[in-house]
């Protein structure tokens, strides 16, 4: 791969790894795309991510040839493997030659499957965002990687962690904004309903509010639902009867 092409591919990979501020974001598909870039940049047989949540595997995503090779290798690590080790310690797992007796004894099931698919070497790097361990990136190759390739893999993992953390913050802000908008809309609707009932019954807004609240409580309904009946002029709104609950007054409004 020519140097300028490699630099352009790396730049595109880093942008893609961090590009997560979209409403249609889907974690598995995103990690699969980053895995594609990793395979292409490192000349690997396969690469994949294992994300964790509360110490448990939350999702797997990978790329390789055949296309499900990375997923097979990640799933084979339930009894031990480089990605699982990195997730457990939060540290990189240096390149391991799988043809050695040590590798076979360390991860027997994983090693057997990897060798069967022509994977001679594997290593893993942590995916850590803002102080929290999110998972690990596992790379499967036919030869020992260079130091530059190890740095590149960690760089992609770091960019991925940044993208995932940013999406989490973005989604949280969107949720809060939606909740605030719903609360504001509900409050506006209740005020509108109070005004409409007060005008219809020639009474005060406080009395109208007590009627709305009393009906909602008696029928175990959200106050906003009853207010919507009034503003939408539905048939249910005709069930409302003027007057506060017995013993209630304007001072009892909450």
RODOFI-264112 format. One record per residue (C-alpha): residue in three letters; x, y, z; residue number from 0. Coordinates in steps of 0.05 Angstrom, whole numbers, plus 5000, padded with zeros to 4 digits. Layout:
residuo: ALA&px: X&py: Y&pz: Z&num: NUM $
...
***
This chain:
residuo: UNK&px: 5000&py: 5000&pz: 5000&num: 0 $
residuo: UNK&px: 5030&py: 5067&pz: 4979&num: 1 $
residuo: UNK&px: 5045&py: 5115&pz: 5036&num: 2 $
residuo: UNK&px: 4996&py: 5170&pz: 5014&num: 3 $
residuo: UNK&px: 4941&py: 5119&pz: 5004&num: 4 $
residuo: UNK&px: 4955&py: 5090&pz: 5073&num: 5 $
residuo: UNK&px: 4952&py: 5158&pz: 5105&num: 6 $
residuo: UNK&px: 4886&py: 5174&pz: 5071&num: 7 $
residuo: UNK&px: 4858&py: 5107&pz: 5093&num: 8 $
residuo: UNK&px: 4881&py: 5119&pz: 5165&num: 9 $
residuo: UNK&px: 4850&py: 5188&pz: 5165&num: 10 $
residuo: UNK&px: 4784&py: 5160&pz: 5139&num: 11 $
residuo: UNK&px: 4786&py: 5105&pz: 5191&num: 12 $
residuo: UNK&px: 4796&py: 5153&pz: 5249&num: 13 $
residuo: UNK&px: 4740&py: 5198&pz: 5225&num: 14 $
residuo: UNK&px: 4694&py: 5138&pz: 5217&num: 15 $
residuo: UNK&px: 4711&py: 5111&pz: 5286&num: 16 $
residuo: UNK&px: 4693&py: 5178&pz: 5318&num: 17 $
residuo: UNK&px: 4632&py: 5193&pz: 5275&num: 18 $
residuo: UNK&px: 4576&py: 5171&pz: 5321&num: 19 $
residuo: UNK&px: 4533&py: 5233&pz: 5332&num: 20 $
residuo: UNK&px: 4474&py: 5209&pz: 5292&num: 21 $
residuo: UNK&px: 4404&py: 5189&pz: 5311&num: 22 $
residuo: UNK&px: 4408&py: 5125&pz: 5271&num: 23 $
residuo: UNK&px: 4472&py: 5101&pz: 5304&num: 24 $
residuo: UNK&px: 4477&py: 5026&pz: 5315&num: 25 $
residuo: UNK&px: 4535&py: 5000&pz: 5357&num: 26 $
residuo: UNK&px: 4546&py: 4932&pz: 5323&num: 27 $
residuo: UNK&px: 4545&py: 4961&pz: 5253&num: 28 $
residuo: UNK&px: 4592&py: 5016&pz: 5273&num: 29 $
residuo: UNK&px: 4642&py: 4968&pz: 5304&num: 30 $
residuo: UNK&px: 4638&py: 4924&pz: 5243&num: 31 $
residuo: UNK&px: 4658&py: 4983&pz: 5198&num: 32 $
residuo: UNK&px: 4717&py: 5000&pz: 5243&num: 33 $
residuo: UNK&px: 4737&py: 4927&pz: 5242&num: 34 $
residuo: UNK&px: 4737&py: 4930&pz: 5166&num: 35 $
residuo: UNK&px: 4784&py: 4989&pz: 5168&num: 36 $
residuo: UNK&px: 4829&py: 4953&pz: 5218&num: 37 $
residuo: UNK&px: 4835&py: 4891&pz: 5173&num: 38 $
residuo: UNK&px: 4851&py: 4935&pz: 5113&num: 39 $
residuo: UNK&px: 4903&py: 4978&pz: 5149&num: 40 $
residuo: UNK&px: 4938&py: 4922&pz: 5185&num: 41 $
residuo: UNK&px: 4933&py: 4869&pz: 5131&num: 42 $
residuo: UNK&px: 4902&py: 4824&pz: 5183&num: 43 $
residuo: UNK&px: 4862&py: 4760&pz: 5172&num: 44 $
residuo: UNK&px: 4807&py: 4787&pz: 5217&num: 45 $
residuo: UNK&px: 4793&py: 4837&pz: 5272&num: 46 $
residuo: UNK&px: 4737&py: 4845&pz: 5322&num: 47 $
residuo: UNK&px: 4711&py: 4882&pz: 5382&num: 48 $
residuo: UNK&px: 4684&py: 4855&pz: 5447&num: 49 $
residuo: UNK&px: 4647&py: 4906&pz: 5490&num: 50 $
residuo: UNK&px: 4632&py: 4894&pz: 5563&num: 51 $
residuo: UNK&px: 4579&py: 4921&pz: 5610&num: 52 $
residuo: UNK&px: 4584&py: 4907&pz: 5685&num: 53 $
residuo: UNK&px: 4637&py: 4854&pz: 5673&num: 54 $
residuo: UNK&px: 4594&py: 4816&pz: 5623&num: 55 $
residuo: UNK&px: 4601&py: 4813&pz: 5547&num: 56 $
residuo: UNK&px: 4551&py: 4863&pz: 5518&num: 57 $
residuo: UNK&px: 4564&py: 4858&pz: 5444&num: 58 $
residuo: UNK&px: 4610&py: 4828&pz: 5392&num: 59 $
residuo: UNK&px: 4627&py: 4855&pz: 5323&num: 60 $
residuo: UNK&px: 4681&py: 4836&pz: 5274&num: 61 $
residuo: UNK&px: 4707&py: 4833&pz: 5203&num: 62 $
residuo: UNK&px: 4748&py: 4783&pz: 5165&num: 63 $
residuo: UNK&px: 4751&py: 4732&pz: 5109&num: 64 $
residuo: UNK&px: 4708&py: 4692&pz: 5113&num: 65 $
residuo: UNK&px: 4663&py: 4747&pz: 5140&num: 66 $
residuo: UNK&px: 4643&py: 4711&pz: 5204&num: 67 $
residuo: UNK&px: 4714&py: 4690&pz: 5222&num: 68 $
residuo: UNK&px: 4724&py: 4745&pz: 5274&num: 69 $
residuo: UNK&px: 4658&py: 4730&pz: 5307&num: 70 $
residuo: UNK&px: 4675&py: 4656&pz: 5311&num: 71 $
residuo: UNK&px: 4742&py: 4672&pz: 5342&num: 72 $
residuo: UNK&px: 4711&py: 4720&pz: 5393&num: 73 $
residuo: UNK&px: 4657&py: 4670&pz: 5412&num: 74 $
residuo: UNK&px: 4710&py: 4616&pz: 5421&num: 75 $
residuo: UNK&px: 4740&py: 4657&pz: 5478&num: 76 $
residuo: UNK&px: 4686&py: 4641&pz: 5529&num: 77 $
residuo: UNK&px: 4737&py: 4597&pz: 5563&num: 78 $
residuo: UNK&px: 4795&py: 4645&pz: 5553&num: 79 $
residuo: UNK&px: 4828&py: 4685&pz: 5498&num: 80 $
residuo: UNK&px: 4866&py: 4749&pz: 5484&num: 81 $
residuo: UNK&px: 4805&py: 4794&pz: 5477&num: 82 $
residuo: UNK&px: 4774&py: 4767&pz: 5541&num: 83 $
residuo: UNK&px: 4840&py: 4776&pz: 5577&num: 84 $
residuo: UNK&px: 4846&py: 4848&pz: 5555&num: 85 $
residuo: UNK&px: 4774&py: 4862&pz: 5576&num: 86 $
residuo: UNK&px: 4790&py: 4831&pz: 5644&num: 87 $
residuo: UNK&px: 4854&py: 4869&pz: 5658&num: 88 $
residuo: UNK&px: 4844&py: 4933&pz: 5618&num: 89 $
residuo: UNK&px: 4914&py: 4924&pz: 5589&num: 90 $
residuo: UNK&px: 4940&py: 4903&pz: 5521&num: 91 $
residuo: UNK&px: 4955&py: 4831&pz: 5506&num: 92 $
residuo: UNK&px: 5021&py: 4830&pz: 5467&num: 93 $
residuo: UNK&px: 5026&py: 4789&pz: 5403&num: 94 $
residuo: UNK&px: 5022&py: 4714&pz: 5417&num: 95 $
residuo: UNK&px: 5046&py: 4661&pz: 5368&num: 96 $
residuo: UNK&px: 4990&py: 4610&pz: 5370&num: 97 $
residuo: UNK&px: 5034&py: 4553&pz: 5345&num: 98 $
residuo: UNK&px: 5070&py: 4548&pz: 5412&num: 99 $
residuo: UNK&px: 5053&py: 4499&pz: 5466&num: 100 $
residuo: UNK&px: 5044&py: 4556&pz: 5515&num: 101 $
residuo: UNK&px: 4988&py: 4586&pz: 5472&num: 102 $
residuo: UNK&px: 4953&py: 4519&pz: 5466&num: 103 $
residuo: UNK&px: 4955&py: 4509&pz: 5541&num: 104 $
residuo: UNK&px: 4933&py: 4580&pz: 5556&num: 105 $
residuo: UNK&px: 4873&py: 4583&pz: 5508&num: 106 $
residuo: UNK&px: 4861&py: 4512&pz: 5481&num: 107 $
residuo: UNK&px: 4793&py: 4521&pz: 5447&num: 108 $
residuo: UNK&px: 4809&py: 4589&pz: 5418&num: 109 $
residuo: UNK&px: 4879&py: 4569&pz: 5395&num: 110 $
residuo: UNK&px: 4854&py: 4506&pz: 5359&num: 111 $
residuo: UNK&px: 4801&py: 4545&pz: 5321&num: 112 $
residuo: UNK&px: 4849&py: 4602&pz: 5303&num: 113 $
residuo: UNK&px: 4902&py: 4555&pz: 5275&num: 114 $
residuo: UNK&px: 4850&py: 4518&pz: 5235&num: 115 $
residuo: UNK&px: 4833&py: 4584&pz: 5200&num: 116 $
residuo: UNK&px: 4905&py: 4603&pz: 5186&num: 117 $
residuo: UNK&px: 4912&py: 4653&pz: 5243&num: 118 $
residuo: UNK&px: 4983&py: 4647&pz: 5269&num: 119 $
residuo: UNK&px: 4987&py: 4708&pz: 5313&num: 120 $
residuo: UNK&px: 4938&py: 4748&pz: 5355&num: 121 $
residuo: UNK&px: 4939&py: 4809&pz: 5400&num: 122 $
residuo: UNK&px: 4889&py: 4853&pz: 5435&num: 123 $
residuo: UNK&px: 4886&py: 4925&pz: 5458&num: 124 $
residuo: UNK&px: 4837&py: 4957&pz: 5507&num: 125 $
residuo: UNK&px: 4780&py: 5003&pz: 5486&num: 126 $
residuo: UNK&px: 4780&py: 5055&pz: 5541&num: 127 $
residuo: UNK&px: 4739&py: 5119&pz: 5541&num: 128 $
residuo: UNK&px: 4742&py: 5175&pz: 5592&num: 129 $
residuo: UNK&px: 4771&py: 5130&pz: 5646&num: 130 $
residuo: UNK&px: 4722&py: 5073&pz: 5635&num: 131 $
residuo: UNK&px: 4740&py: 5006&pz: 5603&num: 132 $
residuo: UNK&px: 4690&py: 4993&pz: 5547&num: 133 $
residuo: UNK&px: 4720&py: 4929&pz: 5519&num: 134 $
residuo: UNK&px: 4777&py: 4908&pz: 5473&num: 135 $
residuo: UNK&px: 4798&py: 4903&pz: 5401&num: 136 $
residuo: UNK&px: 4826&py: 4836&pz: 5380&num: 137 $
residuo: UNK&px: 4868&py: 4829&pz: 5317&num: 138 $
residuo: UNK&px: 4883&py: 4762&pz: 5282&num: 139 $
residuo: UNK&px: 4942&py: 4759&pz: 5234&num: 140 $
residuo: UNK&px: 4985&py: 4710&pz: 5195&num: 141 $
residuo: UNK&px: 5050&py: 4740&pz: 5219&num: 142 $
residuo: UNK&px: 5079&py: 4780&pz: 5277&num: 143 $
residuo: UNK&px: 5058&py: 4854&pz: 5273&num: 144 $
residuo: UNK&px: 5108&py: 4911&pz: 5275&num: 145 $
residuo: UNK&px: 5110&py: 4961&pz: 5331&num: 146 $
residuo: UNK&px: 5078&py: 5012&pz: 5284&num: 147 $
residuo: UNK&px: 5020&py: 4964&pz: 5272&num: 148 $
residuo: UNK&px: 5010&py: 4955&pz: 5347&num: 149 $
residuo: UNK&px: 5008&py: 5031&pz: 5356&num: 150 $
residuo: UNK&px: 4959&py: 5036&pz: 5298&num: 151 $
residuo: UNK&px: 4912&py: 4985&pz: 5329&num: 152 $
residuo: UNK&px: 4912&py: 5021&pz: 5396&num: 153 $
residuo: UNK&px: 4899&py: 5087&pz: 5359&num: 154 $
residuo: UNK&px: 4838&py: 5057&pz: 5325&num: 155 $
residuo: UNK&px: 4814&py: 5030&pz: 5392&num: 156 $
residuo: UNK&px: 4823&py: 5098&pz: 5425&num: 157 $
residuo: UNK&px: 4784&py: 5132&pz: 5368&num: 158 $
residuo: UNK&px: 4729&py: 5080&pz: 5375&num: 159 $
residuo: UNK&px: 4725&py: 5092&pz: 5450&num: 160 $
residuo: UNK&px: 4719&py: 5166&pz: 5439&num: 161 $
residuo: UNK&px: 4664&py: 5156&pz: 5388&num: 162 $
residuo: UNK&px: 4625&py: 5109&pz: 5434&num: 163 $
residuo: UNK&px: 4632&py: 5156&pz: 5493&num: 164 $
residuo: UNK&px: 4610&py: 5215&pz: 5451&num: 165 $
residuo: UNK&px: 4549&py: 5177&pz: 5426&num: 166 $
residuo: UNK&px: 4530&py: 5158&pz: 5497&num: 167 $
residuo: UNK&px: 4534&py: 5232&pz: 5518&num: 168 $
residuo: UNK&px: 4495&py: 5253&pz: 5456&num: 169 $
residuo: UNK&px: 4440&py: 5202&pz: 5467&num: 170 $
residuo: UNK&px: 4435&py: 5223&pz: 5540&num: 171 $
residuo: UNK&px: 4428&py: 5296&pz: 5521&num: 172 $
residuo: UNK&px: 4375&py: 5279&pz: 5469&num: 173 $
residuo: UNK&px: 4336&py: 5239&pz: 5521&num: 174 $
residuo: UNK&px: 4339&py: 5297&pz: 5570&num: 175 $
residuo: UNK&px: 4318&py: 5346&pz: 5516&num: 176 $
residuo: UNK&px: 4259&py: 5302&pz: 5497&num: 177 $
residuo: UNK&px: 4237&py: 5295&pz: 5570&num: 178 $
residuo: UNK&px: 4242&py: 5370&pz: 5581&num: 179 $
residuo: UNK&px: 4202&py: 5384&pz: 5518&num: 180 $
residuo: UNK&px: 4149&py: 5334&pz: 5540&num: 181 $
residuo: UNK&px: 4145&py: 5366&pz: 5609&num: 182 $
residuo: UNK&px: 4139&py: 5435&pz: 5579&num: 183 $
residuo: UNK&px: 4086&py: 5413&pz: 5530&num: 184 $
residuo: UNK&px: 4047&py: 5379&pz: 5586&num: 185 $
residuo: UNK&px: 4049&py: 5442&pz: 5628&num: 186 $
residuo: UNK&px: 4026&py: 5486&pz: 5570&num: 187 $
residuo: UNK&px: 3969&py: 5437&pz: 5556&num: 188 $
residuo: UNK&px: 3946&py: 5437&pz: 5629&num: 189 $
residuo: UNK&px: 3946&py: 5514&pz: 5630&num: 190 $
residuo: UNK&px: 3905&py: 5514&pz: 5565&num: 191 $
residuo: UNK&px: 3855&py: 5465&pz: 5593&num: 192 $
residuo: UNK&px: 3848&py: 5506&pz: 5657&num: 193 $
residuo: UNK&px: 3833&py: 5568&pz: 5616&num: 194 $
residuo: UNK&px: 3783&py: 5532&pz: 5571&num: 195 $
residuo: UNK&px: 3745&py: 5503&pz: 5630&num: 196 $
residuo: UNK&px: 3746&py: 5568&pz: 5669&num: 197 $
residuo: UNK&px: 3716&py: 5604&pz: 5609&num: 198 $
residuo: UNK&px: 3665&py: 5549&pz: 5596&num: 199 $
residuo: UNK&px: 3641&py: 5546&pz: 5668&num: 200 $
residuo: UNK&px: 3651&py: 5620&pz: 5684&num: 201 $
residuo: UNK&px: 3696&py: 5602&pz: 5742&num: 202 $
residuo: UNK&px: 3767&py: 5613&pz: 5765&num: 203 $
residuo: UNK&px: 3828&py: 5577&pz: 5736&num: 204 $
residuo: UNK&px: 3842&py: 5548&pz: 5805&num: 205 $
residuo: UNK&px: 3773&py: 5515&pz: 5808&num: 206 $
residuo: UNK&px: 3783&py: 5489&pz: 5738&num: 207 $
residuo: UNK&px: 3850&py: 5459&pz: 5758&num: 208 $
residuo: UNK&px: 3820&py: 5425&pz: 5819&num: 209 $
residuo: UNK&px: 3768&py: 5394&pz: 5773&num: 210 $
residuo: UNK&px: 3821&py: 5368&pz: 5726&num: 211 $
residuo: UNK&px: 3864&py: 5341&pz: 5782&num: 212 $
residuo: UNK&px: 3805&py: 5310&pz: 5819&num: 213 $
residuo: UNK&px: 3781&py: 5273&pz: 5757&num: 214 $
residuo: UNK&px: 3852&py: 5248&pz: 5742&num: 215 $
residuo: UNK&px: 3860&py: 5222&pz: 5814&num: 216 $
residuo: UNK&px: 3792&py: 5188&pz: 5816&num: 217 $
residuo: UNK&px: 3805&py: 5151&pz: 5751&num: 218 $
residuo: UNK&px: 3880&py: 5140&pz: 5762&num: 219 $
residuo: UNK&px: 3898&py: 5178&pz: 5699&num: 220 $
residuo: UNK&px: 3957&py: 5225&pz: 5684&num: 221 $
residuo: UNK&px: 3936&py: 5297&pz: 5692&num: 222 $
residuo: UNK&px: 3962&py: 5311&pz: 5623&num: 223 $
residuo: UNK&px: 3915&py: 5259&pz: 5593&num: 224 $
residuo: UNK&px: 3854&py: 5294&pz: 5623&num: 225 $
residuo: UNK&px: 3880&py: 5361&pz: 5600&num: 226 $
residuo: UNK&px: 3889&py: 5334&pz: 5530&num: 227 $
residuo: UNK&px: 3815&py: 5313&pz: 5529&num: 228 $
residuo: UNK&px: 3796&py: 5385&pz: 5542&num: 229 $
residuo: UNK&px: 3844&py: 5417&pz: 5492&num: 230 $
residuo: UNK&px: 3826&py: 5366&pz: 5438&num: 231 $
residuo: UNK&px: 3751&py: 5372&pz: 5455&num: 232 $
residuo: UNK&px: 3742&py: 5297&pz: 5458&num: 233 $
residuo: UNK&px: 3680&py: 5260&pz: 5482&num: 234 $
residuo: UNK&px: 3716&py: 5243&pz: 5547&num: 235 $
residuo: UNK&px: 3719&py: 5317&pz: 5565&num: 236 $
residuo: UNK&px: 3644&py: 5317&pz: 5574&num: 237 $
residuo: UNK&px: 3652&py: 5273&pz: 5635&num: 238 $
residuo: UNK&px: 3685&py: 5330&pz: 5673&num: 239 $
residuo: UNK&px: 3640&py: 5363&pz: 5725&num: 240 $
residuo: UNK&px: 3653&py: 5431&pz: 5754&num: 241 $
residuo: UNK&px: 3676&py: 5436&pz: 5826&num: 242 $
residuo: UNK&px: 3735&py: 5416&pz: 5869&num: 243 $
residuo: UNK&px: 3742&py: 5352&pz: 5908&num: 244 $
residuo: UNK&px: 3708&py: 5354&pz: 5976&num: 245 $
residuo: UNK&px: 3753&py: 5389&pz: 6026&num: 246 $
residuo: UNK&px: 3800&py: 5416&pz: 5973&num: 247 $
residuo: UNK&px: 3813&py: 5488&pz: 5958&num: 248 $
residuo: UNK&px: 3860&py: 5529&pz: 5915&num: 249 $
residuo: UNK&px: 3913&py: 5523&pz: 5969&num: 250 $
residuo: UNK&px: 3915&py: 5447&pz: 5960&num: 251 $
residuo: UNK&px: 3940&py: 5450&pz: 5889&num: 252 $
residuo: UNK&px: 4006&py: 5415&pz: 5876&num: 253 $
***
